Amino acid sequence: MNYGDLRDQIRNYAELDSNMLSDTTVSIIVQNTENRIYRELNIDAYKLYASAVTISGTSTISVPSGLRNIRYVEMIDGSGTVANLLEKDSSYLAEYSPTPGSSTYYAEPKYYATWNDTTWFVAPTPDSSYIINIAYYKQPATITSSTTSTSYVSVYAQDLLLYGSLVETYKYIKGPDNMIAVYEQSYQQAKQSFGVEQIGRRRRDEYLDGEVRILPQGQQQG
């Protein structure tokens, strides 16, 4: 399903034409839905890796833009030894390393903290060049960029994207609460099945781990 298909389906389900639901409005609705999906689900197709190299005496490193969630961060020293860096709050690093510019305290980094969307702090301040490998989830480009645009979600989880968009649509048009509830329930069911595929079946060995079991909605595993 490409963006043009999705836009048409939203209007058909809501029984609204382009005068009532403009292209601009549909674009906003779909982007809001995409953001919701990417906040709520970690999707294998959007796993990426990036590397940064520390500079001796510099406590910051550059990280890729569009980074949504961190999977893990590891550091490789000059001898090839790999160690995981632990995430801390920036206030912790400020207390742990109050004088990051002092060469007396330069050492192999142990921690990292987010400064902004493209910069991290590491502590202690590096005493040499280290390779920092970052495994993360990146938010993909929106499918609203053109009518023929697609994404992994629009191809493999059309129902999730459609029902989520219909929830946003009925909120926008101030539709009846029961219709919002119906589409919200459909969205949740689609999210559960897609989530089982992404974080269950795709990351399990059936022989070793057994099959993924889906419990009835509202029931929790004991």
Buried (B, 14 or more C-beta within 10 A) or exposed (E): BBBEBBBBBBBEBBEBEEEEBEEEBBBBBBBBBBBBBBEEBBBEEBEBEBEBEBBEBEBBBEBBEBBBEBEEBEBBBEEEEEEEBEBBEEEBBEEBBEEBEEEEBBEBBBBBBBBEEEEBBBBBBBBBEBBBBBEBBBBBEBBBEEBEBBBEBBEBBBBBBBBBBBBBBBBBBEBEEEBBEBBBEBBBBBBBBBBBBBBBEEEEEEEEEEEBEEEEEEEEEE
